[in-house]
Amino acid sequence: MSIGEFARLSRLSPKALRLYNELGLLPPAQVDPDSGYRWYAAGQLDNARLVASLRRIGVPLAQIQLILGLEPEAAAAQVGAYWSGAEADHAACRDLAGYLVDRLTGKRNVMHEVKVRDIPARSLLCLLRHASNEQEVWAMGKEVIGMLKAQPVPVPRIEGVAGAAFLIYYGEVNQDSDGPVEFCWPVPQELAGQLAASLPGLTLRTEPAHQEACIRVGEDATAAQSQAASDSAMAWVAQQQRQHSDLGMRVTLLTTTAPVTDASRRGGIDFTFPLRDRAGAA
């Protein structure tokens, strides 16, 4: 059948069909070698309608391509997993929207406990990436940890919070802004050069000693709780007449604190804001 007829029966526009052809999702059954006109088979309608339905619930095109290549049972499992994640994201957005409504109407002014700690100068193995969502951020962290675990000898650690891995957000991560975000793993200064040579995928840099204001939240904190913690830390910095340094807002992953104990595994995260010293230095 012609592309126009196929578009009508599948409820996909010719524009969408051209895109799906380019991506290899739904190539035509036949292409005229002279005119380039595309023809589709009736047997392709089921896949076309499946693609349309998956897009209607927001499944990304890359994931649809994976689903189309699976047996029905495995494909169903992928759709179910996607929707569970979508519902969790929706619940988080609803929670955050409620927090913002309350904040704007003055109904909520929860201040968290802010602590200030001293962080020594340290060497960091880092990976800097642009990311448009938190899934990409966490995938970056897993990639770095995978590199470290692949080393023939365990990578030496710095004990305590100063040795915990952390993420630096140089900008917002959302549909309109892609960070960038940097995943940092502190390593002993005397071994930093040797470790960097064995991990060419990571960048070695040093960071000066500084103070940072931090608020601790659980690893299962909701989006609203995380936003409230971040807002509290920023408000505290202003109230104390301190200034943020140019080192970037961080999320410290306390579950990576050494030595690894049951307590550290349940450590949660810290929202941290490096501070300029009283004299104004970074």
Backbone as CSV, one residue per row, in Angstrom:
resi,resn,N_x,N_y,N_z,CA_x,CA_y,CA_z,C_x,C_y,C_z
1,MET,0.847,-1.192,0.000,0.000,0.000,0.000,0.885,1.245,0.000
2,SER,0.315,2.360,-0.461,1.083,3.606,-0.537,1.341,4.149,0.869
3,ILE,2.278,5.074,0.957,2.583,5.682,2.253,1.372,6.436,2.799
4,GLY,0.574,7.036,1.900,-0.608,7.754,2.352,-1.642,6.819,2.958
5,GLU,-1.879,5.669,2.295,-2.832,4.694,2.806,-2.326,4.085,4.116
6,PHE,-1.040,3.777,4.148,-0.454,3.197,5.359,-0.530,4.192,6.515
7,ALA,-0.305,5.450,6.239,-0.398,6.482,7.271,-1.820,6.564,7.820
8,ARG,-2.819,6.472,6.917,-4.211,6.556,7.355,-4.577,5.376,8.252
9,LEU,-4.171,4.174,7.858,-4.542,2.970,8.607,-3.765,2.830,9.922
10,SER,-2.552,3.324,9.917,-1.723,3.202,11.135,-1.887,4.390,12.075
11,ARG,-2.518,5.456,11.582,-2.687,6.712,12.337,-1.345,7.390,12.600
12,LEU,-0.369,7.107,11.742,0.928,7.776,11.802,1.030,8.714,10.598
13,SER,1.513,9.904,10.822,1.629,10.855,9.724,2.778,10.451,8.800
14,PRO,2.729,10.877,7.539,3.870,10.625,6.644,5.183,11.159,7.229
15,LYS,5.109,12.291,7.939,6.317,12.835,8.575,6.882,11.846,9.583
16,ALA,6.007,11.261,10.405,6.466,10.285,11.396,7.028,9.044,10.711
17,LEU,6.376,8.598,9.642,6.848,7.411,8.925,8.228,7.642,8.326
18,ARG,8.450,8.849,7.803,9.780,9.158,7.271,10.830,9.108,8.379
19,LEU,10.501,9.661,9.566,11.426,9.645,10.695,11.713,8.208,11.132
20,TYR,10.662,7.407,11.259,10.848,6.034,11.729,11.624,5.204,10.715
21,ASN,11.490,5.538,9.445,12.288,4.871,8.419,13.762,5.229,8.588
22,GLU,14.049,6.517,8.790,15.441,6.955,8.963,16.092,6.295,10.172
23,LEU,15.299,6.066,11.220,15.834,5.465,12.444,15.866,3.947,12.390
24,GLY,15.311,3.357,11.330,15.283,1.904,11.230,14.183,1.259,12.047
25,LEU,13.256,2.067,12.570,12.156,1.525,13.366,11.103,0.846,12.501
26,LEU,10.790,1.479,11.386,9.684,1.006,10.548,10.040,1.248,9.082
27,PRO,11.002,0.513,8.559,11.371,0.722,7.156,10.272,0.206,6.231
28,PRO,10.095,0.826,5.078,9.071,0.362,4.139,9.413,-1.021,3.595
29,ALA,8.374,-1.724,3.146,8.593,-3.061,2.573,9.285,-2.975,1.224
30,GLN,9.059,-1.868,0.526,9.638,-1.726,-0.814,9.842,-0.246,-1.123
31,VAL,10.940,0.068,-1.802,11.226,1.443,-2.224,11.451,1.441,-3.735
32,ASP,10.744,2.264,-4.430,10.917,2.359,-5.875,12.311,2.908,-6.176
33,PRO,13.146,2.171,-6.921,14.529,2.615,-7.154,14.646,3.893,-7.965
34,ASP,13.641,4.199,-8.753,13.700,5.395,-9.586,13.147,6.620,-8.872
35,SER,11.955,6.496,-8.306,11.303,7.655,-7.687,11.600,7.786,-6.199
36,GLY,12.057,6.682,-5.561,12.264,6.701,-4.114,10.978,6.579,-3.332
37,TYR,9.861,6.337,-4.022,8.561,6.255,-3.337,8.518,4.993,-2.486
38,ARG,7.958,5.128,-1.281,7.937,4.019,-0.322,6.576,3.332,-0.332
39,TRP,6.657,1.997,-0.268,5.455,1.168,-0.194,5.533,0.291,1.058
40,TYR,4.391,0.116,1.697,4.338,-0.649,2.942,3.440,-1.868,2.775
41,ALA,3.719,-2.913,3.569,2.926,-4.138,3.547,1.881,-4.102,4.663
42,ALA,0.752,-4.768,4.418,-0.304,-4.803,5.429,0.195,-5.433,6.725
43,GLY,1.144,-6.360,6.614,1.675,-7.030,7.799,2.471,-6.114,8.708
44,GLN,2.791,-4.910,8.241,3.552,-3.966,9.068,2.650,-3.104,9.953
45,LEU,1.323,-3.243,9.770,0.412,-2.373,10.507,0.466,-2.609,12.012
46,ASP,0.611,-3.861,12.425,0.653,-4.148,13.865,1.822,-3.423,14.529
47,ASN,2.995,-3.512,13.906,4.163,-2.822,14.470,3.969,-1.309,14.447
48,ALA,3.367,-0.805,13.367,3.147,0.637,13.268,2.216,1.117,14.381
49,ARG,1.148,0.373,14.635,0.217,0.760,15.702,0.865,0.633,17.071
50,LEU,1.742,-0.379,17.221,2.465,-0.521,18.488,3.384,0.673,18.717
51,VAL,4.097,1.097,17.664,4.965,2.268,17.778,4.146,3.494,18.173
52,ALA,2.987,3.682,17.515,2.146,4.839,17.812,1.680,4.818,19.263
53,SER,1.299,3.645,19.753,0.819,3.538,21.139,1.948,3.778,22.133
54,LEU,3.113,3.244,21.840,4.253,3.443,22.734,4.653,4.912,22.801
55,ARG,4.594,5.590,21.657,4.911,7.018,21.669,3.859,7.806,22.444
56,ARG,2.603,7.329,22.401,1.532,8.025,23.103,1.755,8.003,24.615
57,ILE,2.388,6.954,25.123,2.664,6.911,26.565,4.069,7.436,26.882
58,GLY,4.761,7.968,25.844,6.022,8.657,26.095,7.273,7.820,26.010
59,VAL,7.196,6.597,25.497,8.399,5.754,25.414,9.370,6.368,24.408
60,PRO,10.654,6.555,24.785,11.628,7.129,23.844,11.831,6.222,22.633
61,LEU,12.192,6.837,21.518,12.359,6.080,20.277,13.425,4.992,20.409
62,ALA,14.514,5.286,21.109,15.574,4.282,21.262,15.056,3.060,21.999
63,GLN,14.202,3.265,22.995,13.649,2.140,23.739,12.615,1.383,22.907
64,ILE,11.880,2.100,22.065,10.928,1.435,21.170,11.666,0.502,20.223
65,GLN,12.806,0.944,19.737,13.589,0.109,18.828,13.984,-1.194,19.517
66,LEU,14.336,-1.109,20.798,14.670,-2.302,21.571,13.440,-3.195,21.720
67,ILE,12.300,-2.604,22.059,11.066,-3.372,22.293,10.639,-4.127,21.041
68,LEU,10.750,-3.474,19.872,10.320,-4.119,18.627,11.139,-5.356,18.303
69,GLY,12.362,-5.425,18.810,13.222,-6.574,18.526,13.059,-7.718,19.501
70,LEU,12.154,-7.595,20.474,12.004,-8.613,21.512,10.815,-9.527,21.235
71,GLU,10.857,-10.701,21.870,9.695,-11.581,21.870,8.588,-10.915,22.692
72,PRO,7.322,-11.262,22.438,6.208,-10.565,23.114,6.328,-10.506,24.631
73,GLU,6.717,-11.587,25.275,6.791,-11.582,26.744,7.858,-10.605,27.235
74,ALA,9.019,-10.633,26.586,10.092,-9.717,26.976,9.717,-8.277,26.654
75,ALA,9.030,-8.070,25.519,8.591,-6.721,25.156,7.596,-6.188,26.180
76,ALA,6.680,-7.062,26.624,5.708,-6.653,27.640,6.407,-6.259,28.935
77,ALA,7.444,-6.991,29.307,8.198,-6.669,30.529,8.861,-5.302,30.405
78,GLN,9.371,-4.983,29.218,10.007,-3.683,28.995,8.987,-2.548,29.107
79,VAL,7.803,-2.764,28.539,6.759,-1.733,28.627,6.339,-1.534,30.081
80,GLY,6.177,-2.643,30.813,5.799,-2.544,32.220,6.841,-1.816,33.039
81,ALA,8.128,-2.106,32.777,9.210,-1.435,33.511,9.242,0.051,33.189
82,TYR,9.031,0.382,31.903,9.007,1.800,31.528,7.891,2.526,32.268
83,TRP,6.696,1.931,32.295,5.572,2.637,32.888,5.721,2.768,34.405
84,SER,6.317,1.774,35.042,6.582,1.891,36.484,7.496,3.079,36.754
85,GLY,8.524,3.227,35.913,9.427,4.365,36.068,8.728,5.681,35.788
86,ALA,7.855,5.692,34.765,7.124,6.922,34.424,6.191,7.333,35.563
87,GLU,5.535,6.362,36.188,4.647,6.673,37.308,5.437,7.219,38.494
88,ALA,6.631,6.644,38.740,7.463,7.146,39.832,7.907,8.576,39.560
89,ASP,8.278,8.858,38.299,8.675,10.221,37.935,7.498,11.189,38.098
90,HIS,6.303,10.737,37.714,5.120,11.593,37.830,4.821,11.895,39.295
91,ALA,4.943,10.867,40.142,4.699,11.066,41.574,5.701,12.060,42.155
92,ALA,6.972,11.955,41.708,7.991,12.882,42.194,7.682,14.312,41.751
93,CYS,7.228,14.461,40.507,6.884,15.799,40.013,5.675,16.361,40.764
94,ARG,4.684,15.518,41.058,3.515,15.963,41.805,3.928,16.425,43.205
95,ASP,4.830,15.669,43.827,5.329,16.011,45.159,6.055,17.355,45.131
96,LEU,6.900,17.539,44.108,7.651,18.781,43.989,6.722,19.957,43.684
97,ALA,5.710,19.736,42.845,4.749,20.808,42.541,4.027,21.249,43.811
98,GLY,3.660,20.289,44.669,3.010,20.627,45.926,3.906,21.455,46.824
99,TYR,5.187,21.088,46.863,6.144,21.858,47.667,6.254,23.293,47.141
100,LEU,6.317,23.444,45.816,6.466,24.780,45.236,5.227,25.636,45.477
101,VAL,4.039,25.012,45.387,2.809,25.752,45.669,2.815,26.249,47.108
102,ASP,3.193,25.359,48.036,3.231,25.753,49.449,4.262,26.850,49.695
103,ARG,5.404,26.745,49.041,6.453,27.754,49.248,6.006,29.112,48.714
104,LEU,5.386,29.108,47.552,4.956,30.366,46.946,3.824,31.030,47.728
105,THR,3.012,30.232,48.397,1.901,30.791,49.175,2.249,30.962,50.651
106,GLY,3.514,30.716,50.989,3.962,30.940,52.358,3.479,29.919,53.362
107,LYS,3.029,28.758,52.902,2.503,27.747,53.823,3.587,26.832,54.378
108,ARG,4.763,26.848,53.774,5.810,25.937,54.215,7.134,26.682,54.265
109,ASN,7.792,26.586,55.377,9.095,27.236,55.528,9.986,26.349,56.402
110,VAL,10.160,25.115,55.955,10.919,24.145,56.733,12.409,24.403,56.541
111,MET,13.115,24.625,57.633,14.560,24.812,57.574,15.239,23.558,58.090
112,HIS,16.132,23.007,57.324,16.891,21.840,57.737,18.123,22.277,58.536
113,GLU,18.666,21.328,59.270,19.900,21.603,59.994,21.058,21.682,59.007
114,VAL,21.774,22.788,59.050,22.924,22.987,58.167,24.195,22.840,58.979
115,LYS,25.110,22.039,58.462,26.405,21.875,59.103,27.491,22.407,58.177
116,VAL,28.549,22.924,58.773,29.701,23.394,58.007,30.871,22.477,58.306
117,ARG,31.530,22.012,57.289,32.679,21.133,57.512,33.856,21.608,56.670
118,ASP,35.026,21.244,57.114,36.273,21.579,56.419,36.664,20.424,55.512
119,ILE,36.940,20.738,54.263,37.376,19.744,53.287,38.821,20.067,52.919
120,PRO,39.729,19.111,53.084,41.133,19.385,52.757,41.364,19.440,51.251
121,ALA,42.508,19.974,50.856,42.897,19.910,49.449,42.960,18.445,49.039
122,ARG,42.520,18.139,47.841,42.488,16.726,47.448,42.610,16.571,45.940
123,SER,43.023,15.368,45.555,43.127,15.010,44.145,41.868,14.260,43.743
124,LEU,41.376,14.557,42.545,40.115,13.977,42.093,40.276,13.346,40.715
125,LEU,39.711,12.145,40.557,39.553,11.554,39.234,38.131,11.863,38.782
126,CYS,37.987,12.485,37.608,36.689,13.068,37.245,36.252,12.678,35.834
127,LEU,34.946,12.680,35.652,34.345,12.526,34.338,33.287,13.616,34.192
128,LEU,33.446,14.462,33.175,32.536,15.583,32.935,31.676,15.264,31.723
129,ARG,30.361,15.384,31.901,29.443,15.085,30.808,28.276,16.069,30.821
130,HIS,27.672,16.257,29.659,26.385,16.939,29.577,25.293,15.893,29.800
131,ALA,24.265,16.264,30.529,23.174,15.334,30.815,21.865,16.111,30.840
132,SER,20.817,15.504,30.269,19.520,16.181,30.214,18.519,15.601,31.201
133,ASN,18.905,14.534,31.926,18.024,13.978,32.951,18.874,13.235,33.983
134,GLU,18.252,12.933,35.114,18.994,12.304,36.212,19.429,10.886,35.874
135,GLN,18.678,10.200,34.998,19.093,8.856,34.609,20.466,8.884,33.939
136,GLU,20.700,9.897,33.107,22.003,10.022,32.449,23.095,10.346,33.463
137,VAL,22.743,11.121,34.492,23.717,11.454,35.535,24.140,10.201,36.280
138,TRP,23.155,9.397,36.710,23.498,8.193,37.473,24.217,7.169,36.604
139,ALA,23.885,7.123,35.311,24.601,6.224,34.402,26.068,6.617,34.317
140,MET,26.347,7.910,34.336,27.730,8.389,34.320,28.468,7.915,35.569
141,GLY,27.804,8.023,36.739,28.420,7.563,37.973,28.725,6.081,37.936
142,LYS,27.782,5.284,37.420,28.003,3.843,37.317,29.168,3.532,36.389
143,GLU,29.297,4.346,35.324,30.409,4.140,34.385,31.753,4.339,35.078
144,VAL,31.861,5.407,35.886,33.115,5.661,36.599,33.399,4.545,37.590
145,ILE,32.409,4.159,38.356,32.611,3.092,39.347,32.997,1.791,38.648
146,GLY,32.416,1.540,37.469,32.799,0.359,36.697,34.259,0.392,36.285
147,MET,34.752,1.578,35.880,36.174,1.719,35.536,37.063,1.411,36.737
148,LEU,36.661,1.918,37.895,37.469,1.713,39.098,37.484,0.243,39.506
149,LYS,36.323,-0.405,39.419,36.244,-1.817,39.807,36.996,-2.722,38.842
150,ALA,37.179,-2.263,37.596,37.874,-3.072,36.598,39.383,-3.070,36.786
151,GLN,39.897,-2.222,37.670,41.335,-2.177,37.913,41.806,-3.473,38.559
152,PRO,43.001,-3.955,38.179,43.483,-5.229,38.735,43.698,-5.186,40.248
153,VAL,43.993,-3.995,40.764,44.182,-3.810,42.205,43.164,-2.779,42.668
154,PRO,42.483,-3.013,43.804,41.502,-2.029,44.277,42.095,-0.632,44.395
155,VAL,41.378,0.368,43.935,41.838,1.751,43.982,41.824,2.218,45.443
156,PRO,42.960,2.729,45.955,43.009,3.200,47.350,42.004,4.312,47.595
157,ARG,41.481,4.345,48.810,40.447,5.302,49.162,40.941,6.266,50.233
158,ILE,40.313,7.428,50.290,40.489,8.370,51.388,39.351,8.129,52.366
159,GLU,39.656,7.976,53.622,38.607,7.683,54.597,37.806,8.936,54.939
160,GLY,36.580,8.709,55.367,35.720,9.797,55.811,34.973,10.469,54.674
161,VAL,34.207,11.504,55.014,33.373,12.205,54.039,34.208,12.836,52.939
162,ALA,35.411,13.277,53.248,36.264,13.896,52.230,36.630,12.914,51.129
163,GLY,36.508,11.607,51.401,36.826,10.599,50.397,35.627,10.077,49.643
164,ALA,34.438,10.576,49.985,33.228,10.116,49.307,33.138,10.698,47.905
165,ALA,32.598,9.912,46.982,32.373,10.411,45.624,31.307,11.498,45.652
166,PHE,31.370,12.411,44.687,30.359,13.465,44.631,30.138,13.921,43.203
167,LEU,28.983,14.523,43.007,28.598,15.087,41.716,28.604,16.600,41.824
168,ILE,29.184,17.269,40.838,29.146,18.727,40.775,28.196,19.116,39.649
169,TYR,27.169,19.884,40.011,26.203,20.377,39.025,26.600,21.799,38.650
170,TYR,27.121,21.969,37.432,27.502,23.292,36.955,26.305,24.036,36.353
171,GLY,25.198,23.348,36.215,23.972,23.944,35.712,22.823,22.991,35.955
172,GLU,21.608,23.442,35.722,20.439,22.596,35.898,20.466,21.438,34.900
173,VAL,19.856,20.331,35.295,19.704,19.171,34.416,18.215,18.971,34.182
174,ASN,17.750,19.339,32.998,16.342,19.177,32.642,16.211,19.250,31.131
175,GLN,14.968,19.358,30.651,14.748,19.366,29.204,15.408,20.555,28.518
176,ASP,15.605,21.645,29.252,16.126,22.870,28.648,17.610,23.105,28.920
177,SER,18.160,22.398,29.891,19.541,22.639,30.316,20.247,21.308,30.542
178,ASP,21.484,21.201,30.054,22.178,19.912,30.127,23.429,19.974,31.009
179,GLY,23.325,20.733,32.102,24.441,20.773,33.054,25.493,21.783,32.642
180,PRO,26.732,21.276,32.481,27.173,19.885,32.595,27.283,19.424,34.051
181,VAL,27.537,18.115,34.211,27.691,17.492,35.512,29.025,16.762,35.529
182,GLU,29.706,16.826,36.677,31.001,16.168,36.814,30.942,15.173,37.968
183,PHE,31.311,13.929,37.690,31.401,12.907,38.736,32.854,12.857,39.214
184,CYS,33.052,12.995,40.524,34.403,13.107,41.081,34.647,12.016,42.117
185,TRP,35.818,11.400,42.036,36.212,10.348,42.971,37.549,10.760,43.600
186,PRO,37.545,11.134,44.884,38.800,11.542,45.542,39.757,10.365,45.675
187,VAL,41.047,10.639,45.466,42.082,9.601,45.599,43.266,10.192,46.372
188,PRO,44.083,9.340,47.009,45.247,9.846,47.743,46.180,10.632,46.833
189,GLN,46.636,11.785,47.306,47.461,12.653,46.467,48.745,11.975,46.008
190,GLU,49.360,11.172,46.886,50.648,10.562,46.535,50.518,9.483,45.460
191,LEU,49.285,9.000,45.216,49.071,7.964,44.205,48.280,8.481,43.005
192,ALA,47.929,9.768,43.019,47.022,10.314,42.016,47.564,10.162,40.597
193,GLY,48.848,10.487,40.383,49.419,10.402,39.043,49.427,8.986,38.511
194,GLN,49.793,8.051,39.356,49.822,6.644,38.969,48.426,6.131,38.627
195,LEU,47.448,6.501,39.443,46.076,6.066,39.193,45.523,6.675,37.909
196,ALA,45.827,7.954,37.675,45.340,8.621,36.464,45.910,7.958,35.212
197,ALA,47.163,7.522,35.281,47.787,6.871,34.130,47.098,5.548,33.799
198,SER,46.577,4.871,34.812,45.915,3.586,34.589,44.434,3.741,34.251
199,LEU,43.932,4.971,34.341,42.520,5.240,34.044,42.417,6.406,33.052
200,PRO,42.828,6.175,31.798,42.869,7.275,30.820,41.495,7.863,30.495
201,GLY,40.420,7.157,30.836,39.090,7.693,30.573,38.668,8.762,31.559
202,LEU,39.466,8.944,32.633,39.139,9.935,33.650,40.177,11.044,33.653
203,THR,39.771,12.215,34.105,40.663,13.379,34.178,41.096,13.588,35.621
204,LEU,42.372,13.829,35.815,42.904,14.110,37.152,42.992,15.620,37.340
205,ARG,42.458,16.096,38.454,42.624,17.509,38.805,42.671,17.624,40.324
206,THR,43.114,18.763,40.783,43.203,19.007,42.221,42.190,20.079,42.611
207,GLU,41.796,20.043,43.869,40.826,20.990,44.392,41.384,21.598,45.673
208,PRO,41.258,22.912,45.873,41.815,23.531,47.077,41.005,23.194,48.327
209,ALA,41.632,23.350,49.470,40.924,23.190,50.739,39.831,24.258,50.831
210,HIS,38.711,23.891,51.448,37.600,24.837,51.555,36.630,24.365,52.625
211,GLN,35.718,25.238,52.976,34.594,24.865,53.822,33.368,24.662,52.940
212,GLU,32.453,23.812,53.413,31.205,23.653,52.683,30.041,23.524,53.653
213,ALA,28.933,24.144,53.278,27.684,24.013,54.028,26.945,22.809,53.474
214,CYS,26.416,21.957,54.367,25.793,20.732,53.887,24.524,20.402,54.665
215,ILE,23.610,19.756,53.979,22.370,19.242,54.567,22.240,17.791,54.138
216,ARG,21.965,16.929,55.102,21.878,15.494,54.824,20.427,15.078,54.635
217,VAL,20.214,14.260,53.606,18.892,13.675,53.374,19.079,12.195,53.106
218,GLY,18.010,11.433,53.275,18.088,10.001,53.029,18.228,9.689,51.559
219,GLU,18.725,8.485,51.279,18.915,8.084,49.889,17.584,7.992,49.148
220,ASP,16.494,7.775,49.903,15.176,7.656,49.282,14.383,8.962,49.360
221,ALA,15.082,10.092,49.525,14.399,11.390,49.618,13.606,11.667,48.354
222,THR,12.424,12.249,48.527,11.610,12.610,47.370,12.172,13.867,46.705
223,ALA,11.647,14.166,45.517,12.088,15.371,44.813,11.805,16.611,45.646
224,ALA,10.649,16.636,46.321,10.303,17.798,47.146,11.241,17.923,48.336
225,GLN,11.575,16.803,48.979,12.491,16.845,50.119,13.876,17.308,49.682
226,SER,14.305,16.841,48.531,15.615,17.261,48.019,15.622,18.754,47.703
227,GLN,14.544,19.242,47.080,14.460,20.669,46.754,14.424,21.507,48.023
228,ALA,13.676,21.036,49.035,13.603,21.766,50.293,14.972,21.833,50.962
229,ALA,15.722,20.735,50.921,17.053,20.721,51.511,17.981,21.690,50.795
230,SER,17.935,21.677,49.471,18.770,22.588,48.692,18.402,24.043,48.969
231,ASP,17.096,24.341,49.031,16.638,25.702,49.320,17.092,26.149,50.708
232,SER,17.020,25.228,51.686,17.427,25.558,53.051,18.905,25.897,53.113
233,ALA,19.722,25.117,52.405,21.164,25.369,52.418,21.473,26.736,51.813
234,MET,20.830,27.060,50.701,21.081,28.348,50.061,20.611,29.498,50.950
235,ALA,19.454,29.300,51.627,18.954,30.347,52.518,19.899,30.550,53.698
236,TRP,20.443,29.463,54.211,21.372,29.545,55.348,22.622,30.329,54.952
237,VAL,23.150,30.050,53.767,24.355,30.754,53.304,24.094,32.253,53.268
238,ALA,22.913,32.650,52.772,22.577,34.075,52.706,22.415,34.666,54.101
239,GLN,21.758,33.932,55.004,21.543,34.430,56.359,22.855,34.620,57.111
240,GLN,23.801,33.740,56.851,25.098,33.825,57.529,26.041,34.816,56.859
241,GLN,25.541,35.450,55.827,26.339,36.427,55.071,27.637,35.798,54.550
242,ARG,27.498,34.540,54.152,28.612,33.860,53.486,28.362,33.897,51.981
243,GLN,29.364,33.559,51.218,29.235,33.559,49.766,29.583,32.179,49.223
244,HIS,28.844,31.779,48.179,29.169,30.523,47.510,30.505,30.688,46.776
245,SER,31.309,29.643,46.798,32.538,29.672,46.003,32.196,29.280,44.567
246,ASP,33.186,29.304,43.695,32.945,28.934,42.305,33.230,27.443,42.064
247,LEU,33.241,26.638,43.141,33.532,25.213,43.007,32.304,24.406,42.589
248,GLY,31.130,25.002,42.625,29.936,24.330,42.125,29.148,23.590,43.191
249,MET,27.814,23.637,43.068,26.950,22.904,43.995,27.170,21.406,43.824
250,ARG,27.205,20.666,44.979,27.504,19.254,44.925,26.420,18.399,45.564
251,VAL,26.413,17.160,45.147,25.672,16.111,45.836,26.702,15.055,46.224
252,THR,26.943,14.924,47.518,27.944,13.981,48.023,27.272,12.646,48.305
253,LEU,27.824,11.575,47.761,27.226,10.244,47.861,27.824,9.523,49.066
254,LEU,27.143,9.627,50.199,27.694,9.097,51.440,27.780,7.575,51.437
255,THR,27.067,6.918,50.545,27.156,5.461,50.469,28.531,5.005,49.977
256,THR,29.332,5.933,49.428,30.674,5.577,48.952,31.754,5.925,49.971
257,THR,31.340,6.348,51.180,32.320,6.730,52.198,33.103,5.511,52.669
258,ALA,34.409,5.649,52.805,35.260,4.583,53.341,35.559,4.874,54.819
259,PRO,35.744,3.830,55.651,35.561,2.412,55.311,34.090,2.084,55.100
260,VAL,33.834,1.060,54.294,32.458,0.668,53.996,31.906,-0.136,55.174
261,THR,30.855,0.362,55.765,30.177,-0.302,56.873,28.686,-0.308,56.584
262,ASP,27.918,-0.990,57.429,26.464,-0.972,57.255,25.932,0.452,57.338
263,ALA,26.530,1.244,58.239,26.089,2.636,58.391,26.388,3.446,57.138
264,SER,27.572,3.242,56.555,27.917,4.023,55.357,27.050,3.616,54.171
265,ARG,26.683,2.330,54.116,25.802,1.883,53.020,24.436,2.558,53.096
266,ARG,24.038,2.966,54.300,22.748,3.638,54.478,22.919,5.153,54.603
267,GLY,24.060,5.651,54.185,24.409,7.040,54.465,23.546,8.101,53.833
268,GLY,22.931,7.805,52.686,22.146,8.838,52.011,23.036,9.786,51.227
269,ILE,22.604,11.041,51.101,23.369,12.034,50.346,23.406,13.346,51.108
270,ASP,24.413,14.152,50.807,24.512,15.518,51.310,24.387,16.479,50.144
271,PHE,23.546,17.493,50.302,23.577,18.640,49.392,24.610,19.595,49.965
272,THR,25.640,19.887,49.217,26.736,20.691,49.742,27.009,21.896,48.858
273,PHE,27.317,23.003,49.538,27.604,24.260,48.852,28.954,24.773,49.347
274,PRO,30.019,24.629,48.541,31.316,25.167,48.945,31.233,26.666,49.192
275,LEU,31.971,27.128,50.198,31.896,28.524,50.627,33.219,29.235,50.396
276,ARG,33.117,30.512,50.101,34.308,31.358,50.120,34.675,31.595,51.582
277,ASP,35.951,31.799,51.827,36.318,32.102,53.203,35.900,33.530,53.540
278,ARG,36.051,33.888,54.798,35.545,35.199,55.248,36.236,36.351,54.526
279,ALA,37.451,36.098,54.038,38.174,37.151,53.328,37.777,37.238,51.863
280,GLY,36.950,36.272,51.413,36.457,36.344,50.049,37.148,35.417,49.064
281,ALA,38.139,34.618,49.519,38.821,33.703,48.606,37.916,32.526,48.304
282,ALA,38.168,31.846,47.170,37.332,30.708,46.774,37.533,29.551,47.723
